[in-house]
Amino acid sequence: MASRKPVNRPSVRHPSHNHPLRVFKAREEDEVVCSGCELELTGQAFKCIKSDCDYFLHKSCFELPRETSHKSHPDHSLTLLHSPPYGESYTCDACGEYGSGFTYNCSECQYDVHVGCAFIPETLEREDHEHPLTLLYNTPCKDREDSAMFTCDVCEEDMSENLWVYYCKDCDYGTHVHSCAVYEDHEPKKSGGEEEEEEEGSSSAVSRMKSLMKAQDELAAVQLECRMKRDANNAILGLYEEPKRRYYW
């Protein structure tokens, strides 16, 4: 009796990588980094089918549009590049940090934006500030005659005038667009139960957001895997179908 031929796990292709990718569920202890946005990867994603190839992608990075029109660069559209346009790295014109993964690029202006920066929200709220913060595509000090520098109100570092900033005009309050705006808490510590209550509320809000994003990615990845399995099964069944007869008159 002939042995059954093993069935290959469904895979997909992405133009950023030479090998097929398969659905993958990353755990925090794996310490995996997305090859597209270079951020930590958890939950449902994609990985290279080659065991010796450490290539991973968020589902959101897998589905990024090839071209986008962005308010920060209205004169030209931005094209998704899967590798740095100038060698091994580039500097993001949004946050000022280096990048070596995907970028949205304007080749005419040599303008580059991390894919993680390109789709950040236009407004956000901080628990330590009474007004919503609005995303600006340069600091309020840009083109000032006195050459004043804008200072982040969270980390108290001076910012280049061309960097993006989350800003409250009413209070002249602004932050960097990433760690200072969302993740880090530089507030002076309060005493006793007040501090614990505030930290608990902040952490629960972040946890709810992470859980929601994780659930959405997992659902989409399961749907994609089911679709790939169905397509693979249909292809296999097609090999065993009886050939259609042709009649000649």
C-alpha positions in Angstrom: 0.0 0.0 0.0 1.5 3.3 -1.1 2.1 5.9 1.6 0.1 9.0 1.5 1.9 12.0 0.2 2.2 14.7 2.9 0.1 17.8 2.4 1.9 21.0 2.3 0.7 23.8 4.6 -0.9 26.7 2.6 1.4 29.6 1.8 1.3 33.0 0.2 3.8 35.2 -1.7 4.8 38.7 -0.9 6.9 40.9 -3.2 9.2 41.9 -0.3 10.6 38.3 0.0 11.9 35.6 -2.2 10.4 32.7 -0.3 6.7 31.8 0.4 5.2 32.9 3.7 2.7 31.0 5.9 0.4 32.1 8.7 2.2 32.3 12.0 1.2 33.1 15.6 4.0 34.9 17.5 4.2 34.9 21.3 5.8 37.6 23.4 8.5 35.3 24.6 9.5 34.6 20.9 10.9 38.2 20.8 10.2 38.4 17.0 10.5 41.6 15.1 8.5 42.4 11.9 10.8 42.8 8.9 8.5 45.5 7.5 7.9 48.0 10.2 10.7 46.7 12.5 8.4 46.7 15.5 7.8 43.8 17.9 5.5 41.0 16.6 2.8 39.3 18.6 -0.3 37.5 17.6 -1.2 36.3 14.1 1.2 37.3 11.3 3.3 35.7 8.5 6.7 34.0 8.5 9.0 32.5 5.9 8.4 28.8 5.3 12.2 28.3 5.4 13.3 27.2 8.9 16.6 29.1 8.6 15.1 32.3 7.4 14.0 34.9 10.0 11.6 36.8 7.9 8.3 37.9 9.6 5.5 40.3 8.7 2.6 41.8 10.5 -0.7 41.2 8.7 -1.1 45.0 8.4 2.4 45.2 6.8 1.6 42.4 4.5 -1.5 44.4 3.2 0.1 47.8 2.9 -1.0 49.8 -0.2 1.7 50.1 -2.9 1.2 53.8 -3.1 -0.4 56.4 -0.9 -1.2 60.1 -1.0 -0.2 61.7 2.3 -1.1 65.1 3.8 2.5 65.5 5.0 3.7 65.5 1.4 0.9 66.8 -0.8 2.8 67.5 -4.0 3.7 63.9 -4.7 2.4 60.5 -3.9 4.5 58.1 -1.8 5.6 54.7 -3.0 6.1 51.7 -0.8 9.6 50.4 -0.9 10.6 47.1 0.7 14.2 48.1 1.3 15.9 51.4 2.1 16.3 53.6 -1.0 19.8 54.8 -0.1 21.6 51.7 1.1 21.3 50.0 4.4 19.2 52.6 6.2 17.2 55.8 5.9 16.0 58.5 8.3 12.3 58.9 8.7 11.1 62.4 8.0 8.2 62.0 10.5 9.9 60.9 13.7 13.6 61.4 12.9 14.6 57.8 13.7 16.5 55.5 11.4 14.8 52.6 9.5 16.1 49.6 7.6 12.8 48.0 6.7 9.8 49.2 4.6 9.4 52.9 3.8 7.0 55.2 2.0 9.3 57.1 -0.3 9.2 60.1 -2.7 12.2 59.6 -4.9 12.0 63.1 -6.3 12.2 64.8 -2.9 14.1 62.0 -1.1 11.3 62.1 1.5 10.8 58.9 3.6 8.3 57.9 6.2 8.2 54.7 8.3 5.2 52.6 7.4 4.4 52.8 11.2 4.4 56.6 11.0 2.4 56.9 7.8 -0.9 55.8 9.3 -0.8 57.2 12.8 -4.1 58.9 13.9 -4.6 62.6 13.2 -5.7 63.2 16.8 -5.1 61.4 20.1 -5.8 61.9 23.8 -3.4 61.8 26.8 -4.7 61.1 30.2 -2.5 63.9 31.6 -3.8 66.6 29.2 -7.3 68.0 29.1 -7.5 68.6 25.4 -7.0 66.3 22.4 -3.7 66.6 20.6 -3.6 67.2 16.8 -1.0 65.8 14.5 1.1 68.5 12.8 3.6 67.7 10.1 6.2 70.1 11.4 6.7 71.8 14.8 5.0 75.1 15.5 8.4 76.7 15.5 9.1 76.1 11.9 10.2 79.2 9.9 10.3 81.4 13.0 12.6 84.4 12.6 14.1 84.0 16.1 15.1 80.4 15.3 13.4 79.1 18.5 13.4 75.4 19.0 10.3 73.4 19.9 10.7 71.4 23.1 8.7 68.2 23.7 6.6 68.7 26.8 7.0 65.1 27.9 10.8 64.3 27.5 11.9 67.9 27.4 14.1 67.4 24.4 14.5 69.9 21.6 12.9 68.8 18.3 13.9 69.6 14.7 11.4 72.0 13.1 10.5 69.5 10.4 9.5 66.6 12.6 5.9 65.7 13.2 4.4 66.5 16.5 1.2 65.9 18.5 0.1 69.4 19.6 -2.5 71.3 21.6 -2.6 74.9 20.3 -4.7 76.2 23.3 -2.0 75.2 25.8 1.1 75.3 23.5 1.7 71.7 24.5 3.3 69.1 22.2 5.0 65.7 22.1 7.0 63.5 19.9 4.7 61.3 17.7 5.7 57.9 19.1 7.0 57.0 22.5 6.3 60.3 24.2 2.8 60.6 22.7 1.5 57.2 23.6 3.7 54.7 25.5 5.8 56.4 28.1 4.6 58.0 31.3 7.0 60.8 32.4 4.5 62.3 34.9 5.7 62.8 38.5 4.7 59.9 40.7 1.9 60.4 43.1 1.6 58.9 46.5 -0.4 56.0 47.8 -3.7 54.8 46.3 -4.0 57.7 43.9 -0.9 56.6 42.0 -1.9 52.9 42.0 -5.4 53.8 40.8 -4.1 56.0 38.0 -1.5 53.4 36.8 -4.2 50.7 36.9 -6.6 52.8 34.7 -3.8 53.6 32.2 -2.6 50.0 31.9 -6.1 48.6 31.5 -6.8 51.1 28.7 -3.6 50.0 26.9 -4.4 46.3 27.5 -7.9 46.7 26.0 -6.4 48.4 22.9 -3.8 45.6 22.5 -6.4 42.9 23.0 -8.7 44.4 20.4 -5.9 44.7 17.8 -4.8 41.2 18.5 -8.3 39.8 18.1 -8.8 41.6 14.8 -5.5 40.3 13.4 -6.2 36.7 14.6 -9.7 36.7 13.0 -8.3 38.1 9.7 -5.4 35.6 9.7 -7.8 32.6 10.4 -10.0 33.7 7.5 -7.0 34.0 5.2 -5.7 30.5 6.2 -9.1 29.0 5.6 -9.3 30.6 2.2 -5.8 29.3 1.3 -6.7 25.8 2.4 -9.9 25.8 0.4 -8.0 26.9 -2.7 -5.4 24.2 -2.1 -8.1 21.5 -1.7 -9.8 22.7 -4.9 -6.5 22.5 -6.8 -5.9 18.9 -5.5 -9.5 17.8 -6.4 -9.0 19.3 -9.9 -6.2 16.8 -10.6 -8.5 13.8 -10.1 -11.5 15.1 -12.0 -12.6 13.0 -15.0 -11.5 14.8 -18.2 -14.3 16.4 -20.0 -15.3 14.7 -23.3 -15.1 16.7 -26.4 -17.5 15.9 -29.2 -16.6 16.6 -32.8 -19.3 16.9 -35.5 
